[in-house]
Amino acid sequence: MTEENKLKEENTENEEQELFEHFRVVADAGQKPLRVDKFLVDKIQNASRNKIQMAAEAGNILVNDKAIKSNYKVKPHDIISIVMEYPRHELVIIPEDIPLDIVYEDDELLVVNKPVGLVVHPGHGNYTGTLVNALAHRYKDLPMFNGGDSRPGLVHRIDKNTSGLMVVAKTELAKNKLAKQFFNKTTHRLYQAVVWGNFPEGEEDGTVDAHIGRSLKNRLQMDVFPQGDFGKNAVTHYELLEPLGYVSLIQCQLETGRTHQIRAHMRYIGHPLFNDERYGGDAILKGTTFTKYKQFVNNCFSICPRHALHAKTLGFEHPTTGEMMHFNSELPEDMVQLIEKWRGYVANRGE
């Protein structure tokens, strides 16, 4: 494999990969129970039942956004979709005038402070309103953004509901050189997160070195696997910043950039991110059984209605000048309020 191909492969791995929807159908209100493989044979032109069964076995058939097997019985109003890890050939990037919080920009690159809720690139269920759509509008005169690439300028990305800093290339040279830095693990990335649970004395910092791969049961989720068994190597260093009663504010430094890496790794060691619906953090995992406490936590869920994770700092070498660039961002308001809420809880509990 050439170095260029290795960089392309690593570039893909360093992105939080989305699944691309290739087909979608909604079952009628009068739909009678019917195996999904039989149902789809009648809906998809030139599709064989065997191919549909293999797609289901691979986890590429979703019903209401959950992977199912081919013997699943379709019910009224079910939303059935077929998803793949690559886009449809006819995927077209539509330029959209979407405001961006740009913290730095020059002729080669820009650094964006991505808000919560902004999807980075078009994928399953999100074909417009993404960062890429915004870039296509803002830089419509640059070759990088009008050549038909579905992910122009991207060398890494962060989840829809993760906030924080991203670097985007504006030229092919910058993209290749930045991608090489991610490949060689020379970039510097620090995240802050609120997670469930306490870190006992002597365990305030550590490293999770465990493979991450797409779940064998749910294609929308990543799992941690023993090294060498499945998935790809992933390394996360974590450090306790502040204990907050039954949750903790931590800092994570990434060596690798696997899909949902921090979210999957922290769940693996028993500290799911606060309010992380996909990885079990949206339940009350620690604390008391008192009604007042449950009300408090539910209020916290309302204050920060997403997984509490922010890409706080980003460092890299400028692709043309060679200058080391370092950027820092403030925690978004929802995480600030969440932390203050838990600080208040700890202070009141100690009175």
For each residue, the residues with C-beta under 8 A, 3 or more apart:
1: 5 6 9
2: 5 6
3: 6 7
4: 7 8
5: 1 2 8 9
6: 1 2 3 9 10 183
7: 3 4 10 11 176 179 180 183
8: 4 5 11 12 179
9: 1 5 6 12 13
10: 6 7 13 14 179 182 183
11: 7 8 14 15 155 179 182 183
12: 8 9 15 17
13: 9 10 232 256 257 258
14: 10 11 155 156 182 183 256 257
15: 11 12 120 151 154 156 157 257 259
16: 120 157 158 159 257 259 260
17: 12 85 259
18: 119 121 123 124 126
19: 83 84 85 123 124 219 220
20: 83 84 85 86 87 88 91 122 123 124
21: 24 81 82 83 123 124 125
22: 82 83 84 88
23: 43 44 81 82
24: 21 79 80 81 82
25: 40 43 79 80 81
26: 77 78 79 80
27: 31 39 74 75 76 77 78 79 80
28: 31 76
29: 76 77
30: 76
31: 27 28 34 74 75 76 77 78
32:
33: 73 74 75
34: 31 38 39 73 74
35: 38 39 70 71 72 73 74
36: 39 40 52 56 61 63 68 70 71 72 73 74 80
37: 40 41 49 52 53 56 70 71
38: 34 35 41 42 49
39: 27 34 35 36 42 43 74 80
40: 25 36 37 43 44 47 52 61 80 82
41: 37 38 44 47 48 49 52
42: 38 39
43: 23 25 39 40
44: 23 40 41 47 52 82
45:
46:
47: 40 41 44 51 52
48: 41 51 52
49: 37 38 41 52 53
50: 53 54
51: 47 48 54 55
52: 36 37 40 41 44 47 48 49 55 56 61 70
53: 37 49 50 56 57 70
54: 50 51 57 58
55: 51 52 58 60 61 82
56: 36 37 52 53 59 60 61 68 69 70 72
57: 53 54 69 70
58: 54 55
59: 56 67 214 215 216 217 218 219
60: 55 56 67 82 83 84 219
61: 36 40 52 55 56 67 68 70 80 81 82 83
62: 65 66 67 68 80 81 82 83 219 220
63: 36 66 68 72 74 78 79 80
64: 78 79
65: 62 79 81 220
66: 62 63 218 220
67: 59 60 61 62 217 218 219 220
68: 36 56 61 62 63 72
69: 56 57 72
70: 35 36 37 52 53 56 57 61
71: 35 36 37
72: 35 36 56 63 68 69
73: 33 34 35 36
74: 27 31 33 34 35 36 39 63 78 80
75: 27 31 33 78
76: 27 28 29 30 31
77: 26 27 29 31
78: 26 27 31 63 64 74 75
79: 24 25 26 27 63 64 65
80: 24 25 26 27 36 39 40 61 62 63 74
81: 21 23 24 25 61 62 65 124
82: 21 22 23 24 40 44 55 60 61 62
83: 19 20 21 22 60 61 62 124 219
84: 19 20 22 60
85: 17 19 20
86: 20
87: 20 91 122 123 150
88: 20 22 91
89:
90:
91: 20 87 88 122 127 150
92:
93: 122 132 133 136 148 149 150 152
94: 128 133 136
95: 133 136 137 140
96: 128 129 133 134 136 137
97: 134 137
98: 118 129 131 133 134 137
99: 134
100: 112 131 134 135 138
101: 112 113 114 115
102: 105 110 111 112 113
103: 111 112 113 165 327 329
104: 110 111 325 327
105: 102 109 110 111
106: 109 110
107: 170 171
108: 169 170 171 173 174 318 319 320
109: 105 106 167 168 169 170 174 178 318 319
110: 102 104 105 106 167 168 170
111: 102 103 104 105 165 166 167 168 314 325 327
112: 100 101 102 103 131 165 166 167 168
113: 101 102 103 163 164 165 329
114: 101 118 120 131 158 162 163 164 165 166 311
115: 101 118 163 332
116: 160 161 162 163 306 332 334
117: 160 161 306
118: 98 114 115 129 130 131 160
119: 18 122 123 126 129 130 131 160
120: 15 16 114 130 131 132 154 157 158 160 166
121: 18 130 131 132 150 151 154 157
122: 20 87 91 93 119 126 127 128 130 132 133 150
123: 18 19 20 21 87 119 126 127
124: 18 19 20 21 81 83
125: 21
126: 18 119 122 123 129 130 160
127: 91 122 123
128: 94 96 122 133
129: 96 98 118 119 126 133
130: 118 119 120 121 122 126 133 134
131: 98 100 112 114 118 119 120 121 134 135 166 168
132: 93 120 121 122 135 136 150 151 152 154
133: 93 94 95 96 98 122 128 129 130 136 137
134: 96 97 98 99 100 130 131 137 138
135: 100 131 132 138 139 145 152 153 168
136: 93 94 95 96 132 133 139 140 145 146 152
137: 95 96 97 98 133 134 140
138: 100 134 135
139: 135 136 142 144 145 170
140: 95 136 137 145 146
141: 146
142: 139 145 146 170 171
143: 146 147 172
144: 139 147 149 152 153 169 170 171 172 175
145: 135 136 139 140 142 152 153
146: 136 140 141 142 143
147: 143 144 152
148: 93
149: 93 144 152
150: 87 91 93 121 122 132
151: 15 121 132 154
152: 93 132 135 136 144 145 147 149
153: 135 144 145 168 169 170 175
154: 15 120 121 132 151 157 168 169
155: 11 14 167 168 169 175 178 179 182
156: 14 15 166 167 182 257
157: 15 16 120 121 154 166
158: 16 114 120 162 163 164 166 311
159: 16 162 260 263 307 309
160: 116 117 118 119 120 126
161: 116 117 306 307 309
162: 114 116 158 159 307 309 310 311
163: 113 114 115 116 158 309 310 311 332 335
164: 113 114 158 191 310 311 312 314 329
165: 103 111 112 113 114 311 312 313 314 327 329
166: 111 112 114 120 131 156 157 158 311 314
167: 109 110 111 112 155 156 178 314 316
168: 109 110 111 112 131 135 153 154 155
169: 108 109 144 153 154 155 172 174 175 178 319
170: 107 108 109 110 139 142 144 153 174
171: 107 108 142 144 174 175
172: 143 144 169 175 176
173: 108 176 177 319 320
174: 108 109 169 170 171 177 178 319 320
175: 144 153 155 169 171 172 178 179
176: 7 172 173 179 180
177: 173 174 180 181 319 320
178: 109 155 167 169 174 175 181 182 316 319
179: 7 8 10 11 155 175 176 182 183
180: 7 176 177 183 184
181: 177 178 184 186 187 316 317
182: 10 11 14 155 156 178 179 185 187 257
183: 6 7 10 11 14 179 180
184: 180 181
185: 182 255 256
186: 181 316 317
187: 181 182 314 315 316
188: 253 313 314 315 316 326
189: 253 254 257 311 313 314 315
190: 251 252 253 311 312 313
191: 164 251 252 253 254 262 309 310 311 312
192: 241 249 250 251 252 309 310 312 331 335
193: 249 250 251 252 262 266 273 274 307 308 309 310
194: 244 247 248 249 250 273 274 304 308 335 338 339 342
195: 247 248 250 266 271 272 273 274 281 308
196: 246 247 271 272 273 274 281 285 286
197: 246 247 248 270 271 285 286
198: 243 246 248 286
199: 203 204 240 243 248 250 271
200: 203
201: 204
202:
203: 199 200 206
204: 199 201 239 240
205: 237 238 239 240
206: 203 237 238 269
207: 235 236 237 238
208: 234 235 236 238 265 266 268 269
209: 227 233 234 235
210: 224 225 226 227 234 265 268
211: 224 225 226 227 228 229 230 231 232 233 234
212: 222 223 224 225 231 232 234 258 259 260 261 264 265
213: 222 223 225 230 231 232
214: 59 219 221 222 223 231 259
215: 59 218 219 220 221 222 223
216: 59 223 230
217: 59 67 221
218: 59 66 67 215 221
219: 19 59 60 62 67 83 214 215
220: 19 62 65 66 67 215 278
221: 214 215 217 218 260 278 279
222: 212 213 214 215 258 259 260 261 263 264
223: 212 213 214 215 216 231 264
224: 210 211 212 231 234 264 265 267 268
225: 210 211 212 213 229 230 231
226: 210 211 229
227: 209 210 211 233
228: 211
229: 211 225 226
230: 211 213 216 225
231: 211 212 213 214 223 224 225 234 258
232: 13 211 212 213 256 258
233: 209 211 227 256
234: 208 209 210 211 212 224 231 256 258 261 264 265
235: 207 208 209 254 255 256
236: 207 208 252 253 254 255 261 262 265 266
237: 205 206 207 252 253 254 255
238: 205 206 207 208 250 251 252 253 266
239: 204 205 250 251 252 253
240: 199 204 205 243 248 249 250
241: 192 248 249 250 251
242: 248 249 339
243: 198 199 240 248
244: 194 247 248 249 339 342 343 345 346
245: 287 342 345 346 349
246: 196 197 198 286 287
247: 194 195 196 197 244 274 286 342
248: 194 195 197 198 199 240 241 242 243 244 271
249: 192 193 194 240 241 242 244 339
250: 192 193 194 195 199 238 239 240 241 271
251: 190 191 192 193 238 239 241 312
252: 190 191 192 193 236 237 238 239 262 266
253: 188 189 190 191 236 237 238 239
254: 189 191 235 236 237 257 261 262
255: 185 235 236 237
256: 13 14 185 232 233 234 235 261
257: 13 14 15 16 156 182 189 254 261
258: 13 212 222 231 232 234 261 264
259: 15 16 17 212 214 222
260: 16 159 212 221 222 263 264 278 279
261: 212 222 234 236 254 256 257 258 264 265
262: 191 193 236 252 254 265 266 273 309
263: 159 222 260 266 267 272 273 276 278 279 307 309
264: 212 222 223 224 234 258 260 261 267 268 279
265: 208 210 212 224 234 236 261 262 268 269
266: 193 195 208 236 238 252 262 263 269 271 272 273 279
267: 224 263 264 270 271 272 273 276 279 280 281
268: 208 210 224 264 265
269: 206 208 265 266
270: 197 267
271: 195 196 197 199 248 250 266 267
272: 195 196 263 266 267 276 279 280 281 285
273: 193 194 195 196 262 263 266 267 276 279 281 307 308 309
274: 193 194 195 196 247 281 300 304 307 308 338
275: 281 282 300 301 304 305 306 307 308
276: 263 267 272 273 279 280 281 282 307 308 309
277: 281 282 307
278: 220 221 260 263 307
279: 221 260 263 264 266 267 272 273 276 307
280: 267 272 276 283 285
281: 195 196 267 272 273 274 275 276 277 285 307
282: 275 276 277 301
283: 280
284: 287 293 294 297
285: 196 197 272 280 281
286: 196 197 198 246 247
287: 245 246 284 293 297
288: 293
289: 293 294
290: 293 294
291: 294 295
292: 295 296
293: 284 287 288 289 290 296 297
294: 284 289 290 291 297 298
295: 291 292 298 299
296: 292 293 299 300 341 345
297: 284 287 293 294 300 301
298: 294 295 301 302
299: 295 296 302 303 341
300: 274 275 296 297 303 304 338 341 342
301: 275 282 297 298 304 305
302: 298 299 305
303: 299 300 334 337 338 341
304: 194 274 275 300 301 308 334 335 337 338
305: 275 301 302 334
306: 116 117 161 275 334
307: 159 161 162 193 263 273 274 275 276 277 278 279 281
308: 193 194 195 273 274 275 276 304 334 335 338
309: 159 161 162 163 191 192 193 262 263 273 276
310: 162 163 164 191 192 193 329 331 332 335
311: 114 158 162 163 164 165 166 189 190 191 314 329
312: 164 165 190 191 192 251 328 329 331
313: 165 188 189 190 326 327 328 329
314: 111 164 165 166 167 187 188 189 311 326 327
315: 187 188 189 324 325 326 327
316: 167 178 181 186 187 188 324 325
317: 181 186 322 323 324 325
318: 108 109 321 322 323 324 325
319: 108 109 169 173 174 177 178
320: 108 173 174 177
321: 318
322: 317 318
323: 317 318
324: 315 316 317 318
325: 104 111 315 316 317 318
326: 188 313 314 315
327: 103 104 111 165 313 314 315
328: 312 313
329: 103 113 164 165 310 311 312 313
330:
331: 192 310 312 335 336 339
332: 115 116 163 310 335 336
333: 336 337
334: 116 303 304 305 306 308 337 338
335: 163 192 194 304 308 310 331 332 338 339
336: 331 332 333 339 340
337: 303 304 333 334 340 341
338: 194 274 300 303 304 308 334 335 341 342
339: 194 242 244 249 331 335 336 342 343
340: 336 337 343 344
341: 296 299 300 303 337 338 344 345
342: 194 244 245 247 300 338 339 345 346
343: 244 339 340 346 347
344: 340 341 347 348
345: 244 245 296 341 342 348 349
346: 244 245 342 343 349 350
347: 343 344 350 351
348: 344 345 351
349: 245 345 346
350: 346 347
351: 347 348
